Amino acid sequence: MMLSAYDQATFGYLTMNSGMWNGEQLIPTSWIEKSKTSANPGYGFMNYFLNCDQKDIPAAPITAYSHIGAGTNMIYVDQENEVVIVARWIPGGDKNELVRLVL
């Protein structure tokens, strides 16, 4: 599936707002909360990459998470700072530096 950067940002805002869009609950909050729980360190349900150990993105708060696809297409979601970052085709090791510079 190919998404534009705008589509990716829209998805990031949807998850940042706990599934709510224009006053309508599109994704149940229970699904969003389940997605942010981890059976494996750093990886939540579906494509949520959690930052609970701050190993992958130490510059980000522990509550931040990312949706990551092939080629390190990243949607970074940070509810604490009300930030969504879309980065496309960046080297995986540059995720932390990008987030650090934005924050």
MARMARRO-640432 format. One line per 10 residues: for each residue y, z, x of N, C-alpha, C. Coordinates in nm, 4 decimals, decimal comma, always signed. Layout:
// MARMARRO-640432
Y Z X Y Z X Y Z X; ... $
//
This chain:
// MARMARRO-640432
-0,1157 +0,0000 +0,0838 +0,0000 +0,0000 +0,0000 +0,1233 +0,0000 +0,0893; +0,2169 -0,0847 +0,0600 +0,3427 -0,0909 +0,1357 +0,4555 -0,0406 +0,0465; +0,5291 +0,0551 +0,0966 +0,6430 +0,1108 +0,0247 +0,7693 +0,0880 +0,1063; +0,8793 +0,0671 +0,0379 +1,0078 +0,0570 +0,1073 +1,0521 +0,1975 +0,1485; +1,1497 +0,2041 +0,2374 +1,2045 +0,3345 +0,2767 +1,2635 +0,4054 +0,1548; +1,3229 +0,3309 +0,0639 +1,3780 +0,3892 -0,0584 +1,2668 +0,4514 -0,1432; +1,1547 +0,3783 -0,1579 +1,0407 +0,4319 -0,2329 +0,9878 +0,5593 -0,1681; +0,9802 +0,5586 -0,0360 +0,9323 +0,6767 +0,0347 +1,0263 +0,7949 +0,0131; +1,1561 +0,7706 +0,0191 +1,2533 +0,8778 -0,0040 +1,2417 +0,9305 -0,1470; +1,2208 +0,8413 -0,2420 +1,2032 +0,8826 -0,3812 +1,0837 +0,9758 -0,3945 $
+0,9729 +0,9407 -0,3302 +0,8547 +1,0258 -0,3333 +0,8845 +1,1610 -0,2683; +0,9561 +1,1600 -0,1563 +0,9929 +1,2844 -0,0895 +1,0770 +1,3744 -0,1789; +1,1747 +1,3165 -0,2477 +1,2573 +1,3960 -0,3394 +1,1756 +1,4470 -0,4573; +1,0806 +1,3673 -0,5036 +0,9939 +1,4111 -0,6127 +0,9140 +1,5344 -0,5720; +0,8574 +1,5325 -0,4522 +0,7799 +1,6485 -0,4080 +0,8711 +1,7659 -0,3731; +0,9890 +1,7382 -0,3165 +1,0820 +1,8461 -0,2841 +1,1251 +1,9193 -0,4114; +1,1344 +1,8472 -0,5213 +1,1753 +1,9052 -0,6493 +1,0558 +1,9460 -0,7341; +0,9429 +1,9733 -0,6679 +0,8215 +2,0242 -0,7331 +0,7750 +1,9388 -0,8500; +0,7844 +1,8067 -0,8332 +0,7337 +1,7139 -0,9345 +0,8299 +1,6842 -1,0474; +0,9509 +1,7372 -1,0415 +1,0515 +1,7177 -1,1466 +1,1407 +1,5987 -1,1107 $
+1,1637 +1,5110 -1,2080 +1,2507 +1,3952 -1,1865 +1,3365 +1,3749 -1,3105; +1,4677 +1,3768 -1,2927 +1,5623 +1,3587 -1,4038 +1,5309 +1,4498 -1,5213; +1,4993 +1,5754 -1,4923 +1,4728 +1,6727 -1,5968 +1,3353 +1,6643 -1,6604; +1,2511 +1,5755 -1,6101 +1,1168 +1,5603 -1,6652 +1,0123 +1,5959 -1,5599; +0,9150 +1,6774 -1,5979 +0,8083 +1,7189 -1,5071 +0,7040 +1,6076 -1,5002; +0,7100 +1,5231 -1,3958 +0,6180 +1,4104 -1,3812 +0,4848 +1,4505 -1,3192; +0,4891 +1,5460 -1,2278 +0,3683 +1,5972 -1,1626 +0,3640 +1,7472 -1,1930; +0,2532 +1,7971 -1,2439 +0,2473 +1,9410 -1,2742 +0,2784 +2,0258 -1,1510; +0,3547 +2,1318 -1,1707 +0,3865 +2,2199 -1,0581 +0,2606 +2,2789 -0,9966; +0,1571 +2,2985 -1,0778 +0,0317 +2,3516 -1,0229 -0,0281 +2,2544 -0,9204 $
-0,0140 +2,1238 -0,9437 -0,0635 +2,0217 -0,8493 +0,0170 +2,0279 -0,7195; +0,1480 +2,0404 -0,7328 +0,2340 +2,0478 -0,6146 +0,1998 +2,1723 -0,5331; +0,1849 +2,2856 -0,5986 +0,1519 +2,4099 -0,5276 +0,0148 +2,4005 -0,4610; -0,0831 +2,3431 -0,5288 -0,2158 +2,3244 -0,4697 -0,2064 +2,2345 -0,3464; -0,1206 +2,1344 -0,3542 -0,1030 +2,0407 -0,2434 -0,0490 +2,1088 -0,1184; +0,0222 +2,2192 -0,1364 +0,0820 +2,2900 -0,0233 -0,0025 +2,4070 +0,0246; -0,1280 +2,4137 -0,0189 -0,2202 +2,5142 +0,0330 -0,3127 +2,4460 +0,1324; -0,3639 +2,5221 +0,2243 -0,4390 +2,4615 +0,3337 -0,5775 +2,5225 +0,3498; -0,6769 +2,4358 +0,3493 -0,8116 +2,4778 +0,3868 -0,8290 +2,4576 +0,5372; -0,7617 +2,3569 +0,5894 -0,7602 +2,3284 +0,7325 -0,6187 +2,3553 +0,7835 $
-0,6053 +2,4177 +0,8990 -0,4707 +2,4455 +0,9504 -0,3856 +2,3188 +0,9591; -0,2694 +2,3238 +0,8965 -0,1751 +2,2137 +0,9053 -0,1958 +2,1014 +0,8061; -0,3033 +2,1059 +0,7292 -0,3276 +1,9950 +0,6378 -0,3507 +2,0482 +0,4978; -0,2679 +2,0054 +0,4041 -0,2812 +2,0482 +0,2659 -0,3628 +1,9490 +0,1855; -0,3479 +1,9560 +0,0578 -0,4179 +1,8703 -0,0373 -0,3531 +1,7322 -0,0373; -0,4315 +1,6288 -0,0524 -0,3822 +1,4905 -0,0522 -0,3221 +1,4586 +0,0848; -0,1968 +1,4133 +0,0895 -0,1391 +1,3753 +0,2189 -0,0270 +1,4700 +0,2621; -0,0409 +1,5960 +0,2291 +0,0570 +1,6957 +0,2725 +0,0178 +1,7463 +0,4106; +0,1050 +1,7254 +0,5077 +0,0861 +1,7800 +0,6413 +0,1799 +1,8998 +0,6521; +0,1212 +2,0174 +0,6555 +0,1965 +2,1423 +0,6503 +0,2450 +2,1825 +0,7887 $
+0,3500 +2,2619 +0,7913 +0,4089 +2,3058 +0,9174 +0,3918 +2,4559 +0,9374; +0,2890 +2,5140 +0,8734 +0,2726 +2,6595 +0,8746 +0,2527 +2,7167 +1,0145; +0,1969 +2,6394 +1,1052 +0,1800 +2,6893 +1,2417 +0,2883 +2,6357 +1,3362; +0,3759 +2,5518 +1,2847 +0,4850 +2,4893 +1,3604 +0,4360 +2,4204 +1,4870; +0,3138 +2,3732 +1,4833 +0,2558 +2,3051 +1,6002 +0,3076 +2,1610 +1,6110; +0,3092 +2,0897 +1,4996 +0,3468 +1,9477 +1,5011 +0,4981 +1,9276 +1,5039; +0,5709 +2,0093 +1,4285 +0,7175 +1,9969 +1,4223 +0,7784 +2,1362 +1,4383; +0,7827 +2,1888 +1,5616 +0,8318 +2,3244 +1,5832 +0,9788 +2,3440 +1,5469; +1,0575 +2,2383 +1,5430 +1,1991 +2,2510 +1,5079 +1,2197 +2,2762 +1,3592; +1,1164 +2,2536 +1,2792 +1,1261 +2,2658 +1,1333 +1,0840 +2,4040 +1,0870 $
+1,1351 +2,4464 +0,9710 +1,0882 +2,5736 +0,9160 +0,9403 +2,5654 +0,8776; +0,8750 +2,6805 +0,8699 +0,7319 +2,6821 +0,8381 +0,7033 +2,6311 +0,6970; +0,8042 +2,6311 +0,6113 +0,7857 +2,5842 +0,4736 +0,7988 +2,4330 +0,4602; +0,8443 +2,3655 +0,5650 +0,8593 +2,2199 +0,5605 +0,7219 +2,1539 +0,5644; +0,7149 +2,0326 +0,5160 +0,5910 +1,9551 +0,5208 +0,6260 +1,8080 +0,5316; +0,5271 +1,7288 +0,5652 +0,5458 +1,5844 +0,5774 +0,4357 +1,5119 +0,5034; +0,4682 +1,3941 +0,4591 +0,3687 +1,2994 +0,4089 +0,3650 +1,1917 +0,5173; +0,2494 +1,1687 +0,5762 +0,2414 +1,0769 +0,6899 +0,1381 +0,9694 +0,6612; +0,1784 +0,8452 +0,6862 +0,0887 +0,7319 +0,6684 +0,0681 +0,6596 +0,8000; +0,0019 +0,5480 +0,7935 -0,0296 +0,4680 +0,9122 +0,0977 +0,4317 +0,9880 $
+0,0865 +0,4309 +1,1198 +0,2005 +0,3945 +1,2035 +0,3055 +0,5037 +1,2113; +0,2679 +0,6240 +1,1761 +0,3584 +0,7382 +1,1666 +0,4780 +0,7036 +1,0774; +0,4481 +0,6469 +0,9611 +0,5483 +0,6380 +0,8561 +0,5558 +0,7774 +0,7970; +0,6683 +0,8449 +0,8172 +0,6796 +0,9864 +0,7838 +0,7842 +1,0095 +0,6757; +0,7465 +1,0900 +0,5782 +0,8415 +1,1444 +0,4812 +0,8434 +1,2936 +0,5087; +0,9515 +1,3411 +0,5677 +0,9674 +1,4823 +0,6010 +1,0409 +1,5490 +0,4851; +0,9867 +1,6594 +0,4358 +1,0447 +1,7304 +0,3218 +1,0725 +1,8748 +0,3628; +1,1970 +1,9152 +0,3472 +1,2417 +2,0485 +0,3879 +1,3236 +2,1078 +0,2740; +1,2584 +2,1872 +0,1888 +1,3260 +2,2465 +0,0738 +1,4314 +2,3478 +0,1162; +1,4073 +2,4209 +0,2239 +1,5036 +2,5217 +0,2694 +1,6388 +2,4602 +0,3020 $
+1,6374 +2,3437 +0,3642 +1,7610 +2,2768 +0,4051 +1,8002 +2,1623 +0,3117; +1,7239 +2,1429 +0,2048 +1,7473 +2,0348 +0,1078 +1,7588 +1,8990 +0,1773; +1,6572 +1,8706 +0,2596 +1,6564 +1,7482 +0,3396 +1,5269 +1,6716 +0,3182; +1,5416 +1,5405 +0,3013 +1,4280 +1,4485 +0,3053 +1,4624 +1,3443 +0,4120; +1,3704 +1,3250 +0,5049 +1,3893 +1,2248 +0,6104 +1,2767 +1,1230 +0,5996; +1,3129 +0,9959 +0,5999 +1,2135 +0,8890 +0,6056 +1,2255 +0,8241 +0,7425; +1,1166 +0,8214 +0,8150 +1,1123 +0,7557 +0,9460 +0,9939 +0,6609 +0,9447; +1,0160 +0,5402 +0,9880 +0,9114 +0,4381 +0,9806 +0,8753 +0,3897 +1,1203; +0,7458 +0,3869 +1,1458 +0,6895 +0,3315 +1,2694 +0,7492 +0,3963 +1,3936; +0,7537 +0,5300 +1,3932 +0,8014 +0,6001 +1,5116 +0,6808 +0,6549 +1,5878 $
+0,6938 +0,6708 +1,7192 +0,5846 +0,7358 +1,7922 +0,5636 +0,8770 +1,7380; +0,4397 +0,9162 +1,7178 +0,4084 +1,0462 +1,6600 +0,4737 +1,1624 +1,7325; +0,4862 +1,1520 +1,8630 +0,5466 +1,2593 +1,9411 +0,6962 +1,2744 +1,9200; +0,7587 +1,1759 +1,8550 +0,9038 +1,1809 +1,8332 +0,9420 +1,2494 +1,7022; +0,8436 +1,2890 +1,6220 +0,8740 +1,3523 +1,4933 +0,9588 +1,4776 +1,5114; +0,9207 +1,5644 +1,6035 +0,9927 +1,6888 +1,6230 +1,1358 +1,6638 +1,6684; +1,1551 +1,5718 +1,7607 +1,2902 +1,5451 +1,8119 +1,3794 +1,4894 +1,7003; +1,3264 +1,4014 +1,6176 +1,4036 +1,3480 +1,5062 +1,4459 +1,4601 +1,4112; +1,3532 +1,5445 +1,3737 +1,3844 +1,6556 +1,2827 +1,4851 +1,7507 +1,3488; +1,4643 +1,7806 +1,4741 +1,5574 +1,8701 +1,5459 +1,6986 +1,8156 +1,5438 $
+1,7139 +1,6865 +1,5713 +1,8472 +1,6257 +1,5736 +1,9118 +1,6258 +1,4347; +1,8334 +1,5993 +1,3313 +1,8892 +1,5975 +1,1954 +1,9309 +1,7386 +1,1524; +1,8438 +1,8355 +1,1794 +1,8762 +1,9719 +1,1374 +1,9896 +2,0304 +1,2217 $
//
